[in-house]
C-alpha cells in the first residue's frame, strides 16, 4: 500500500493534471483537497484535450473513486457543467464514482461579483485573481458565515443562512463598489435546483477516504495551483486563498499525516507565472516569447498569457522544504528543445550582497529587487518527444535533469516530453 500526494513546486501550471492522470491508473482513490474552479488541469489522451477545473483528474479511468474534499470551494454550476460535458463525451466511466464532501463551502453569485469588483477597484495594483469568487468564498468560511454543500440540501437551513448574509453582501456591493445588488429569491431558486442535481454525489468523504485507506487501497491526493501560491508560504499577497502545500492535503480531506507515504513535486522545466507578483527569473524578449509560444503558455482557466522565465531552483528547494517532497516529476522538457543555451537559477542575490539558496524573501519589495545567479548549460536541438527511457534523451538533456537532481537533492522519477499521456519517461513508480 502507498498513498501519494502530487504538489506543485512553482506558481501552478506545472502540469500536475497529466502527472495525476498517469498515476491515477494505479490508484484506487483520487482526492482533490483545495482550491476551486480557479484551477485548470489539462489532460491530453489519444490526441484529445480535456480541461478539468473541479472534477479530480482520475475521472477518466474506470473503477476509481474520485473525491472532492472539504478543503475545496465549490461552484455548483461549474461542477455540473463539467460533469455533463464529461458524460456527453463518454469520459465519465459508469464504473467510477464521484463523491463531493458535504463540508465543501459553496461559491455564491455575490462571491464572484465581489471578486471582480475588488480587482477593478485595485487598478494597477490588482492581485491577478481569476474572478471566480474563490477568495471571497474562503473569506466567508473563515468568518463562519459561509454556506456549505450540506446546507444546500436542507431548504430551510439554506434559506435562513442566505437571508442572514444577503443584506451585508448587497450593502458591500452597492455602497462600497457601486455595483448592482443581487436578488435573494433568484439565488434561492437557482441554488435549490443545483442542490437536487448534486444530492446523489454528496457524502461523508472523510469516512469514505479513511475506510479505503484502512482497507489497503491506494490513494492519490491531487493539489491545485502550486507551493508559491500558498496563502501562508507563497509570495503574499500575490497568492491564492488556500493551502496548496502538503498540509492542505491533510486538512482538506480529513486524514492524518502518517497516511501519506510519498510527496511528488511537479516541476516545469522552466518557470511560469500568471498575473501579478515578483518573478526573479522572468525573461522578457525573444527567449521569453519562444517559451510562451512553444509551451502554449496560456492559462487553462482564464486564457491569460503566462509570464515565462528560467527554471528557479530557489523556488523548488523552498517547496521541497515546506511540503516534505520526496521526488520530482519534470514536465515540458520538450519545450526547451532548440535553445542553444539554458540557464538554471541556483540562488538569489540581494542589493546588500546577501545570497539565498532556499529562502524566498517574504518581503515582496526585497524579493522584487533580488537578482538571479545562474548556472549555464548547453541546450539540445534533437526532438525528444519519442523518448521513452532516459537513455533516449540527448546528452545535454540528461545533464539538465542531472543538474536539477543535484541542486534539489531529490530524485527525478518522471519526465514529460510531450503533452500526450504516452509522451512520458517513467523512472520510478511511486506506488
NORURKA-V786932 format. One record per residue. RES is the residue in one small letter. SS is DSSP state (@ for helix, = for strand, . for the rest). PSI is psi in degrees with one decimal (NA if undefined). Layout:
# NORURKA-V786932
RES_SS_PSI + RES_SS_PSI
This chain:
# NORURKA-V786932
x_._137.3 + x_._137.0 + x_._129.2 + x_=_138.8 + x_=_137.6 + x_=_119.6 + x_=_140.2 + x_=_138.8 + x_._-3.3 + x_._-131.3 + x_._38.6 + x_._178.4 + x_._28.5 + x_._-12.1 + x_._26.6 + x_@_-33.5 + x_@_-44.6 + x_@_-43.8 + x_@_-44.9 + x_@_-42.9 + x_@_-41.8 + x_@_-47.1 + x_@_-24.0 + x_@_-22.1 + x_._-34.5 + x_._-13.7 + x_._152.8 + x_._-32.0 + x_=_135.6 + x_=_121.4 + x_=_122.4 + x_=_133.6 + x_._-10.1 + x_._175.1 + x_=_-167.7 + x_._-146.3 + x_._19.1 + x_._-13.4 + x_._154.5 + x_._109.2 + x_=_119.3 + x_=_125.9 + x_=_140.7 + x_=_112.7 + x_=_124.3 + x_._39.6 + x_._-2.2 + x_=_133.5 + x_=_136.2 + x_=_128.5 + x_=_121.6 + x_=_132.9 + x_._-32.0 + x_._-40.0 + x_._132.6 + x_._147.2 + x_@_-14.3 + x_@_-1.6 + x_@_-23.0 + x_@_-7.3 + x_._149.1 + x_._153.7 + x_._42.1 + x_._160.1 + x_=_121.5 + x_=_127.3 + x_=_136.3 + x_=_108.3 + x_._170.8 + x_._-17.8 + x_._-8.3 + x_=_143.4 + x_=_131.2 + x_=_125.3 + x_._106.9 + x_@_-39.1 + x_@_-45.6 + x_@_-44.0 + x_@_-45.1 + x_@_-37.1 + x_@_-39.2 + x_@_-44.1 + x_@_-45.1 + x_@_-43.8 + x_@_-43.1 + x_@_-42.3 + x_@_-38.4 + x_@_-33.5 + x_._5.4 + x_._40.9 + x_._5.7 + x_._90.1 + x_._139.7 + x_._-25.5 + x_._-5.1 + x_._135.3 + x_=_139.8 + x_=_127.3 + x_=_140.3 + x_=_130.4 + x_=_134.3 + x_._-15.8 + x_._-1.3 + x_._137.2 + x_=_147.8 + x_=_134.0 + x_._124.9 + x_._163.9 + x_@_-37.0 + x_@_-25.7 + x_@_-44.3 + x_@_-42.5 + x_@_-42.3 + x_@_-41.9 + x_@_-49.3 + x_@_-42.0 + x_@_-38.2 + x_@_-46.3 + x_@_-39.9 + x_@_-41.1 + x_@_-33.1 + x_@_-26.3 + x_@_-125.9 + x_@_-19.7 + x_@_19.4 + x_._153.3 + x_._-36.0 + x_._24.0 + x_._155.8 + x_._-11.7 + x_._17.9 + x_._-2.1 + x_._11.4 + x_@_-53.6 + x_@_-51.4 + x_@_-32.0 + x_@_-42.7 + x_@_-32.1 + x_@_-47.0 + x_@_-33.5 + x_@_-47.3 + x_@_-31.5 + x_._0.3 + x_._35.8 + x_._14.8 + x_._162.6 + x_._125.5 + x_=_167.0 + x_@_-41.0 + x_@_-30.2 + x_@_-34.2 + x_@_-32.2 + x_._-10.0 + x_._103.4 + x_@_-40.6 + x_@_-45.9 + x_@_-44.2 + x_@_-44.3 + x_@_-45.0 + x_@_-43.9 + x_@_-41.3 + x_@_-43.1 + x_@_-35.2 + x_@_-26.9 + x_@_-21.8 + x_@_-34.9 + x_@_-43.9 + x_@_-43.4 + x_@_-40.9 + x_@_-36.9 + x_@_-45.0 + x_@_-46.2 + x_@_-47.5 + x_@_-38.1 + x_@_-30.1 + x_@_-43.0 + x_._-8.0 + x_._38.7 + x_._162.7 + x_._145.6 + x_._170.9 + x_._155.8 + x_._119.1 + x_@_-45.4 + x_@_-37.6 + x_@_-41.3 + x_@_-43.2 + x_@_-47.8 + x_@_-45.7 + x_@_-46.2 + x_@_-26.5 + x_@_-31.9 + x_@_-42.6 + x_@_-40.3 + x_@_-42.9 + x_@_-33.9 + x_@_-29.9 + x_@_-24.1 + x_@_-43.5 + x_@_-18.4 + x_@_-15.8 + x_=_133.8 + x_=_171.8 + x_._86.1 + x_@_-25.1 + x_@_-45.6 + x_@_-41.1 + x_@_-48.3 + x_@_-47.8 + x_@_-33.1 + x_@_-45.6 + x_@_-39.0 + x_@_-44.5 + x_@_-28.3 + x_._0.6 + x_._14.0 + x_._154.7 + x_._127.5 + x_=_137.4 + x_=_120.7 + x_=_123.7 + x_=_117.0 + x_._161.2 + x_._159.6 + x_._-149.7 + x_._170.2 + x_@_-40.6 + x_@_11.8 + x_@_5.2 + x_._139.8 + x_._-29.5 + x_._-36.6 + x_._1.0 + x_._-174.8 + x_._69.6 + x_._138.4 + x_._8.1 + x_._66.7 + x_._176.4 + x_._-172.2 + x_._15.1 + x_._174.2 + x_._109.7 + x_._-9.9 + x_._-179.9 + x_@_-30.6 + x_@_-31.9 + x_@_-28.1 + x_@_-32.6 + x_@_-55.7 + x_@_-27.7 + x_._-6.2 + x_._-21.7 + x_._45.2 + x_._167.1 + x_._160.5 + x_@_-26.9 + x_@_-9.3 + x_@_-3.6 + x_._121.3 + x_._-21.9 + x_=_140.5 + x_=_111.2 + x_=_119.2 + x_=_123.4 + x_=_127.3 + x_=_117.2 + x_=_148.6 + x_._-9.0 + x_._-170.8 + x_=_141.1 + x_=_159.0 + x_=_139.0 + x_._136.8 + x_._-161.6 + x_._172.3 + x_._159.9 + x_._146.6 + x_._91.3 + x_._-38.9 + x_._16.3 + x_=_137.8 + x_._124.9 + x_._139.0 + x_._-154.6 + x_@_-46.8 + x_@_-40.9 + x_@_-42.2 + x_@_-38.5 + x_@_-49.0 + x_@_-40.8 + x_@_-42.3 + x_@_-47.6 + x_@_-35.4 + x_._0.5 + x_._53.7 + x_._77.1 + x_=_138.1 + x_._131.6 + x_._-23.6 + x_._-45.5 + x_._-21.0 + x_._2.8 + x_._146.3 + x_=_133.2 + x_._141.7 + x_=_142.8 + x_=_149.3 + x_=_177.1 + x_._158.8 + x_=_130.1 + x_=_102.6 + x_@_-13.9 + x_@_-44.1 + x_@_-44.0 + x_@_-42.9 + x_@_-40.7 + x_@_-41.2 + x_@_-41.2 + x_@_-39.6 + x_@_-49.6 + x_@_-14.5 + x_@_0.9 + x_._41.7 + x_._136.7 + x_._-16.9 + x_=_159.5 + x_=_144.4 + x_=_117.3 + x_=_126.5 + x_=_159.7 + x_._33.3 + x_@_-32.1 + x_@_-25.3 + x_@_-26.1 + x_@_-10.7 + x_._132.4 + x_._-11.5 + x_._129.2 + x_._-41.4 + x_=_141.5 + x_=_149.0 + x_=_144.3 + x_=_127.2 + x_=_122.5 + x_=_-15.2 + x_=_163.2 + x_=_145.9 + x_=_128.6 + x_._169.3 + x_._-22.2 + x_._-1.3 + x_._1.7 + x_._149.1 + x_=_136.2 + x_=_131.6 + x_._-22.4 + x_._19.3 + x_._122.8 + x_._107.2 + x_._132.2 + x_._-25.2 + x_._108.4 + x_@_-36.6 + x_@_-39.8 + x_@_-42.7 + x_@_-41.6 + x_@_-25.7 + x_@_-5.4 + x_._144.8 + x_=_139.4 + x_=_140.5 + x_=_123.9 + x_=_148.6 + x_=_133.5 + x_=_136.4 + x_=_158.1 + x_=_141.8 + x_._-169.0 + x_._156.1 + x_._-9.2 + x_._143.0 + x_._123.0 + x_._5.6 + x_._-19.4 + x_._-2.7 + x_._132.2 + x_._-7.6 + x_._161.9 + x_@_-30.9 + x_@_-15.6 + x_@_-15.3 + x_._150.4 + x_._155.7 + x_@_-42.7 + x_@_-29.1 + x_@_-39.4 + x_@_-39.4 + x_@_-37.1 + x_@_-45.5 + x_@_-39.9 + x_@_-36.8 + x_@_-40.1 + x_@_-43.2 + x_@_-43.7 + x_@_-44.5 + x_@_-30.1 + x_@_-24.7 + x_._19.1 + x_._148.7 + x_=_142.9 + x_=_120.6 + x_=_-6.7 + x_=_139.4 + x_=_121.9 + x_=_125.9 + x_._15.9 + x_._170.5 + x_._-28.2 + x_._153.6 + x_._-37.6 + x_._-9.9 + x_._65.5 + x_=_141.4 + x_=_117.5 + x_=_114.5 + x_._-31.3 + x_._138.3 + x_._117.3 + x_._-19.1 + x_._NA
